[in-house]
Amino acid sequence: MTATDTNIDWANLSNEDWKNRLTEEEFHVLRKEGTERASSSPLDSEKRAGTFVCAGCALPLFKSDMKFDSGTGWPSFFTMIEGALETKRDFKIVIPRTEYHCSRCGGHQGHVFKDGPRPTGLRYCNNGVALDFIPDAT
């Protein structure tokens, strides 16, 4: 079974199923809405052309031309692939934030802030462990 299998009911996998599919750190972030340590992901400095996909189900979330260096230590994007993400309000640190998840498997990706570059003014601040990178074929 691979992450791109179309017959998987991603939204209804059990915690045990997810624990068998993901590393401990991926499970903590994707399924428990955790946050990885800043500057711990090599994807923060990834500059090749390609697609960033959900590490849980391989749904394409961002293209490399949507990425920018925010200086935060997490991969950041000013927009997303249409329909790839869903949002909800998060009050975990008292101050309300907008949390976003993969629209296919519900895996937590990060938070979106209104301090990004033009043209959107948004910063999708993503946990690198919640992403895989697929370089474009050359």
ROZA-241524 format. One record per residue: residue number from 1; x, y, z of N, C-alpha, C in turn. Coordinates in nm, 4 decimals, padded with zeros to 6 digits. Example, Ala and Ser with C-alpha at 12.3 -4.5 7.8 and 13.67 -1.06 7.14 Angstrom:
[1 [01.3190 -00.5690 00.7800] [01.2300 -00.4500 00.7800] [01.3200 -00.3300 00.7800]]
[2 [01.2850 -00.2250 00.7080] [01.3670 -00.1060 00.7140] [01.2900 00.0030 00.7870]]
This chain:
[1 [00.0841 -00.1174 00.0000] [00.0000 00.0000 00.0000] [00.0887 00.1237 00.0000]]
[2 [00.0580 00.2207 -00.0842] [00.1348 00.3448 -00.0892] [00.0453 00.4625 -00.0560]]
[3 [00.1070 00.5756 -00.0296] [00.0318 00.6951 00.0079] [-00.0596 00.7441 -00.1031]]
[4 [-00.0348 00.7045 -00.2246] [-00.1169 00.7522 -00.3344] [-00.2275 00.6540 -00.3717]]
[5 [-00.2441 00.5457 -00.2975] [-00.3539 00.4526 -00.3243] [-00.4863 00.5270 -00.3169]]
[6 [-00.5693 00.5090 -00.4194] [-00.6964 00.5810 -00.4241] [-00.8060 00.5117 -00.3438]]
[7 [-00.7850 00.3875 -00.3043] [-00.8896 00.3155 -00.2322] [-00.8793 00.3311 -00.0805]]
[8 [-00.7906 00.4137 -00.0316] [-00.7762 00.4343 00.1125] [-00.8721 00.5439 00.1578]]
[9 [-00.9455 00.5172 00.2646] [-01.0339 00.6160 00.3253] [-00.9507 00.6955 00.4261]]
[10 [-00.8734 00.7926 00.3757] [-00.7751 00.8654 00.4552] [-00.8337 00.9291 00.5794]]
[11 [-00.9513 00.9861 00.5691] [-01.0108 01.0582 00.6813] [-01.0542 00.9669 00.7947]]
[12 [-01.0636 00.8371 00.7691] [-01.1133 00.7463 00.8711] [-01.0131 00.6407 00.9162]]
[13 [-00.8837 00.6622 00.8897] [-00.7830 00.5703 00.9422] [-00.7767 00.5850 01.0941]]
[14 [-00.7550 00.4769 01.1630] [-00.7445 00.4805 01.3089] [-00.6071 00.5337 01.3502]]
[15 [-00.5953 00.5729 01.4769] [-00.4652 00.6150 01.5297] [-00.3628 00.5041 01.5128]]
[16 [-00.4033 00.3805 01.5327] [-00.3121 00.2662 01.5168] [-00.2641 00.2555 01.3717]]
[17 [-00.3566 00.2735 01.2759] [-00.3180 00.2732 01.1341] [-00.2148 00.3828 01.1076]]
[18 [-00.2402 00.5028 01.1596] [-00.1476 00.6140 01.1382] [-00.0125 00.5868 01.2041]]
[19 [-00.0127 00.5298 01.3235] [00.1134 00.4985 01.3917] [00.1962 00.3989 01.3115]]
[20 [00.1296 00.3104 01.2395] [00.2002 00.2130 01.1559] [00.2536 00.2749 01.0267]]
[21 [00.1961 00.3846 00.9826] [00.2338 00.4483 00.8562] [00.3383 00.5585 00.8740]]
[22 [00.3399 00.6231 00.9919] [00.4200 00.7430 01.0127] [00.5313 00.7202 01.1141]]
[23 [00.6343 00.8046 01.1067] [00.7354 00.8041 01.2123] [00.6721 00.8654 01.3376]]
[24 [00.7396 00.8526 01.4497] [00.6883 00.9096 01.5750] [00.6704 01.0608 01.5631]]
[25 [00.7684 01.1298 01.5024] [00.7601 01.2752 01.4875] [00.6483 01.3150 01.3900]]
[26 [00.6354 01.2429 01.2787] [00.5268 01.2706 01.1846] [00.3911 01.2529 01.2528]]
[27 [00.3767 01.1460 01.3311] [00.2513 01.1208 01.4014] [00.2211 01.2350 01.4982]]
[28 [00.3215 01.2791 01.5737] [00.3036 01.3879 01.6704] [00.2520 01.5145 01.6007]]
[29 [00.3085 01.5491 01.4863] [00.2688 01.6714 01.4163] [00.1384 01.6512 01.3392]]
[30 [00.1337 01.5492 01.2539] [00.0181 01.5316 01.1658] [-00.1098 01.4915 01.2390]]
[31 [-00.0999 01.4060 01.3384] [-00.2196 01.3523 01.4028] [-00.2491 01.4134 01.5390]]
[32 [-00.1480 01.4694 01.6059] [-00.1672 01.5287 01.7392] [-00.1508 01.6807 01.7382]]
[33 [-00.1392 01.7391 01.6185] [-00.1271 01.8837 01.5995] [-00.0083 01.9432 01.6743]]
[34 [00.1020 01.8692 01.6732] [00.2247 01.9166 01.7359] [00.2996 02.0125 01.6452]]
[35 [00.4119 02.0611 01.6953] [00.4982 02.1512 01.6189] [00.6414 02.1025 01.6311]]
[36 [00.7099 02.0960 01.5178] [00.8510 02.0581 01.5205] [00.9350 02.1783 01.5623]]
[37 [01.0553 02.1527 01.6059] [01.1491 02.2576 01.6449] [01.1869 02.3413 01.5219]]
[38 [01.1917 02.4717 01.5379] [01.2317 02.5617 01.4285] [01.3696 02.5239 01.3767]]
[39 [01.3893 02.5393 01.2490] [01.5166 02.5139 01.1792] [01.5595 02.3677 01.1830]]
[40 [01.4672 02.2766 01.2108] [01.5017 02.1346 01.2154] [01.4763 02.0624 01.0836]]
[41 [01.4047 02.1252 00.9920] [01.3702 02.0587 00.8668] [01.4568 02.1056 00.7505]]
[42 [01.5139 02.0113 00.6758] [01.5889 02.0499 00.5556] [01.4980 02.1116 00.4486]]
[43 [01.3670 02.0910 00.4587] [01.2763 02.1490 00.3593] [01.2676 02.3007 00.3714]]
[44 [01.3094 02.3573 00.4845] [01.3099 02.5026 00.4977] [01.4033 02.5666 00.3953]]
[45 [01.5118 02.4985 00.3611] [01.6074 02.5541 00.2640] [01.5957 02.4894 00.1260]]
[46 [01.4919 02.4089 00.1022] [01.4716 02.3444 -00.0290] [01.4413 02.4505 -00.1336]]
[47 [01.5204 02.4507 -00.2425] [01.5045 02.5530 -00.3457] [01.4784 02.4960 -00.4851]]
[48 [01.4762 02.3638 -00.4985] [01.4524 02.3041 -00.6300] [01.3059 02.3212 -00.6724]]
[49 [01.2835 02.3128 -00.8043] [01.1469 02.3153 -00.8564] [01.0812 02.1820 -00.8241]]
[50 [00.9578 02.1886 -00.7797] [00.8862 02.0663 -00.7473] [00.7601 02.0944 -00.6685]]
[51 [00.7112 01.9902 -00.6006] [00.5850 01.9966 -00.5283] [00.6037 01.9463 -00.3863]]
[52 [00.5480 02.0198 -00.2920] [00.5462 01.9795 -00.1516] [00.4131 01.9096 -00.1279]]
[53 [00.4184 01.7852 -00.0809] [00.2987 01.7039 -00.0614] [00.2842 01.6682 00.0859]]
[54 [00.1630 01.6347 00.1251] [00.1363 01.5910 00.2622] [00.2137 01.4627 00.2904]]
[55 [00.2869 01.4593 00.4020] [00.3632 01.3404 00.4396] [00.2717 01.2256 00.4819]]
[56 [00.1456 01.2553 00.5096] [00.0522 01.1507 00.5486] [-00.0106 01.0788 00.4314]]
[57 [-00.0544 01.1544 00.3298] [-00.1306 01.0926 00.2195] [-00.0816 01.1308 00.0804]]
[58 [00.0223 01.2125 00.0714] [00.0843 01.2545 -00.0548] [-00.0008 01.3491 -00.1400]]
[59 [-00.1016 01.4128 -00.0811] [-00.1786 01.5124 -00.1556] [-00.0895 01.6334 -00.1829]]
[60 [-00.0804 01.6810 -00.3072] [-00.0031 01.8020 -00.3356] [-00.0636 01.9232 -00.2642]]
[61 [00.0206 01.9954 -00.1881] [-00.0257 02.1101 -00.1105] [00.0295 02.2425 -00.1622]]
[62 [00.1580 02.2431 -00.2001] [00.2245 02.3653 -00.2435] [00.3186 02.3336 -00.3593]]
[63 [00.3338 02.4299 -00.4518] [00.4357 02.4228 -00.5564] [00.5555 02.5068 -00.5088]]
[64 [00.6723 02.4727 -00.5584] [00.7931 02.5411 -00.5133] [00.7914 02.6913 -00.5416]]
[65 [00.7194 02.7353 -00.6464] [00.7153 02.8787 -00.6752] [00.6233 02.9550 -00.5789]]
[66 [00.5595 02.8847 -00.4863] [00.4765 02.9461 -00.3830] [00.5557 02.9668 -00.2531]]
[67 [00.6775 02.9152 -00.2492] [00.7601 02.9149 -00.1285] [00.8426 03.0435 -00.1201]]
[68 [00.8673 03.0889 00.0025] [00.9571 03.2032 00.0244] [01.0307 03.1824 00.1559]]
[69 [01.1403 03.2537 00.1726] [01.2195 03.2445 00.2953] [01.1651 03.3455 00.3956]]
[70 [01.0923 03.2951 00.4953] [01.0306 03.3826 00.5955] [01.1256 03.4157 00.7090]]
[71 [01.2373 03.3420 00.7192] [01.3307 03.3635 00.8287] [01.2834 03.3063 00.9618]]
[72 [01.1757 03.2284 00.9597] [01.1190 03.1742 01.0835] [01.1777 03.0391 01.1228]]
[73 [01.2409 02.9699 01.0263] [01.2926 02.8361 01.0536] [01.1972 02.7253 01.0128]]
[74 [01.0840 02.7605 00.9533] [00.9899 02.6628 00.8994] [00.9650 02.6933 00.7523]]
[75 [00.9412 02.5899 00.6709] [00.9050 02.6156 00.5310] [00.7808 02.7048 00.5269]]
[76 [00.7858 02.8086 00.4442] [00.6752 02.9046 00.4374] [00.6339 02.9275 00.2931]]
[77 [00.5047 02.9489 00.2744] [00.4447 02.9633 00.1420] [00.3460 03.0792 00.1468]]
[78 [00.3324 03.1539 00.0341] [00.2404 03.2671 00.0327] [00.1027 03.2298 -00.0204]]
[79 [00.0880 03.1095 -00.0727] [-00.0409 03.0582 -00.1169] [-00.0313 02.9062 -00.1207]]
[80 [-00.1411 02.8422 -00.1552] [-00.1480 02.6961 -00.1583] [-00.2109 02.6507 -00.2889]]
[81 [-00.2020 02.5217 -00.3143] [-00.2736 02.4649 -00.4281] [-00.4222 02.4656 -00.3931]]
[82 [-00.5029 02.5183 -00.4821] [-00.6461 02.5333 -00.4560] [-00.7107 02.4024 -00.4100]]
[83 [-00.7847 02.4103 -00.2996] [-00.8572 02.2953 -00.2465] [-00.7748 02.1998 -00.1625]]
[84 [-00.6444 02.2263 -00.1463] [-00.5560 02.1324 -00.0762] [-00.5644 02.1413 00.0756]]
[85 [-00.6053 02.2565 00.1279] [-00.6027 02.2778 00.2723] [-00.7380 02.3225 00.3250]]
[86 [-00.7638 02.2863 00.4510] [-00.8808 02.3345 00.5241] [-00.8303 02.4017 00.6512]]
[87 [-00.9041 02.4993 00.7014] [-00.8598 02.5742 00.8188] [-00.9581 02.5614 00.9345]]
[88 [-00.9079 02.5919 01.0543] [-00.9918 02.6029 01.1739] [-00.9213 02.6964 01.2710]]
[89 [-00.9957 02.7493 01.3671] [-00.9383 02.8372 01.4691] [-00.8698 02.7525 01.5755]]
[90 [-00.7583 02.8014 01.6243] [-00.6772 02.7329 01.7248] [-00.6546 02.8311 01.8393]]
[91 [-00.6873 02.7886 01.9609] [-00.6698 02.8734 02.0795] [-00.5685 02.8131 02.1763]]
[92 [-00.4798 02.7247 02.1283] [-00.3865 02.6531 02.2161] [-00.2919 02.7449 02.2918]]
[93 [-00.2576 02.8601 02.2345] [-00.1689 02.9539 02.3052] [-00.2469 03.0783 02.3488]]
[94 [-00.3760 03.0637 02.3691] [-00.4703 03.1674 02.4125] [-00.5044 03.2634 02.2984]]
[95 [-00.4035 03.3160 02.2313] [-00.4267 03.4050 02.1171] [-00.4815 03.3210 02.0017]]
[96 [-00.5944 03.3602 01.9423] [-00.6492 03.2794 01.8328] [-00.5587 03.2822 01.7098]]
[97 [-00.5394 03.1639 01.6525] [-00.4616 03.1496 01.5289] [-00.5439 03.0680 01.4310]]
[98 [-00.5063 03.0739 01.3030] [-00.5714 02.9915 01.2021] [-00.4802 02.8739 01.1711]]
[99 [-00.5276 02.7565 01.2060] [-00.4554 02.6312 01.1834] [-00.5027 02.5732 01.0507]]
[100 [-00.4124 02.5068 00.9783] [-00.4566 02.4430 00.8540] [-00.4129 02.2974 00.8488]]
[101 [-00.4965 02.2208 00.7778] [-00.4811 02.0758 00.7664] [-00.4932 02.0334 00.6212]]
[102 [-00.4380 01.9174 00.5887] [-00.4554 01.8560 00.4576] [-00.6043 01.8272 00.4379]]
[103 [-00.6573 01.8650 00.3239] [-00.8001 01.8458 00.3000] [-00.8366 01.6993 00.2754]]
[104 [-00.7384 01.6138 00.2451] [-00.7697 01.4726 00.2200] [-00.7624 01.3889 00.3478]]
[105 [-00.6536 01.3982 00.4223] [-00.6375 01.3098 00.5388] [-00.6565 01.3811 00.6716]]
[106 [-00.6682 01.5139 00.6692] [-00.6860 01.5898 00.7930] [-00.5570 01.6119 00.8704]]
[107 [-00.4430 01.5745 00.8127] [-00.3153 01.5905 00.8815] [-00.2809 01.7366 00.9061]]
[108 [-00.2447 01.7683 01.0311] [-00.2053 01.9041 01.0684] [-00.0775 01.9427 00.9936]]
[109 [-00.0778 02.0607 00.9339] [00.0389 02.1110 00.8622] [00.1038 02.2280 00.9357]]
[110 [00.0246 02.3253 00.9767] [00.0803 02.4430 01.0425] [-00.0242 02.5490 01.0660]]
[111 [00.0196 02.6756 01.0638] [-00.0678 02.7903 01.0863] [-00.0447 02.8931 00.9764]]
[112 [-00.1498 02.9672 00.9450] [-00.1391 03.0726 00.8445] [-00.1514 03.2068 00.9145]]
[113 [-00.0618 03.2990 00.8753] [-00.0547 03.4314 00.9350] [-00.0665 03.5369 00.8255]]
[114 [-00.1053 03.6576 00.8645] [-00.1237 03.7670 00.7684] [-00.0020 03.8581 00.7651]]
[115 [00.1176 03.7975 00.7600] [00.2405 03.8766 00.7551] [00.3330 03.8299 00.6425]]
[116 [00.2754 03.7751 00.5370] [00.3536 03.7236 00.4250] [00.3727 03.8268 00.3149]]
[117 [00.4415 03.7846 00.2094] [00.4706 03.8762 00.0982] [00.3512 03.8918 00.0031]]
[118 [00.3645 03.9855 -00.0862] [00.2667 04.0014 -00.1938] [00.2767 03.8799 -00.2852]]
[119 [00.1758 03.8405 -00.3530] [00.0518 03.9144 -00.3719] [-00.0558 03.8851 -00.2665]]
[120 [-00.0402 03.7835 -00.1826] [-00.1478 03.7456 -00.0906] [-00.1355 03.8092 00.0471]]
[121 [-00.0137 03.8403 00.0900] [00.0077 03.8900 00.2252] [-00.0019 03.7802 00.3307]]
[122 [-00.0082 03.6543 00.2865] [-00.0221 03.5415 00.3788] [00.1099 03.4666 00.3942]]
[123 [00.1254 03.4026 00.5100] [00.2390 03.3142 00.5350] [00.1858 03.1833 00.5909]]
[124 [00.1864 03.0812 00.5045] [00.1542 02.9463 00.5490] [00.2819 02.8900 00.6097]]
[125 [00.2867 02.8841 00.7411] [00.4043 02.8406 00.8155] [00.3885 02.6909 00.8426]]
[126 [00.4640 02.6093 00.7714] [00.4419 02.4651 00.7689] [00.5481 02.3884 00.8463]]
[127 [00.5069 02.2859 00.9163] [00.6009 02.1915 00.9760] [00.6643 02.1120 00.8621]]
[128 [00.7965 02.1130 00.8542] [00.8644 02.0393 00.7481] [00.8397 01.8895 00.7559]]
[129 [00.8277 01.8351 00.8769] [00.8056 01.6911 00.8939] [00.6682 01.6501 00.8411]]
[130 [00.5776 01.7445 00.8236] [00.4442 01.7154 00.7714] [00.4415 01.7144 00.6191]]
[131 [00.5575 01.7421 00.5576] [00.5678 01.7501 00.4120] [00.6694 01.6505 00.3582]]
[132 [00.6490 01.6101 00.2351] [00.7496 01.5445 00.1534] [00.7681 01.6319 00.0315]]
[133 [00.8860 01.6279 -00.0287] [00.9135 01.7075 -00.1471] [00.9370 01.6166 -00.2659]]
[134 [00.8683 01.6451 -00.3759] [00.8854 01.5699 -00.4998] [00.9419 01.6657 -00.6038]]
[135 [01.0704 01.6502 -00.6389] [01.1292 01.7410 -00.7388] [01.0682 01.7167 -00.8760]]
[136 [01.0607 01.8247 -00.9547] [01.0148 01.8122 -01.0925] [01.1115 01.7257 -01.1711]]
[137 [01.0607 01.6496 -01.2652] [01.1456 01.5711 -01.3541] [01.2258 01.6648 -01.4417]]
[138 [01.3515 01.6306 -01.4652] [01.4352 01.7185 -01.5490] [01.4539 01.6609 -01.6858]]
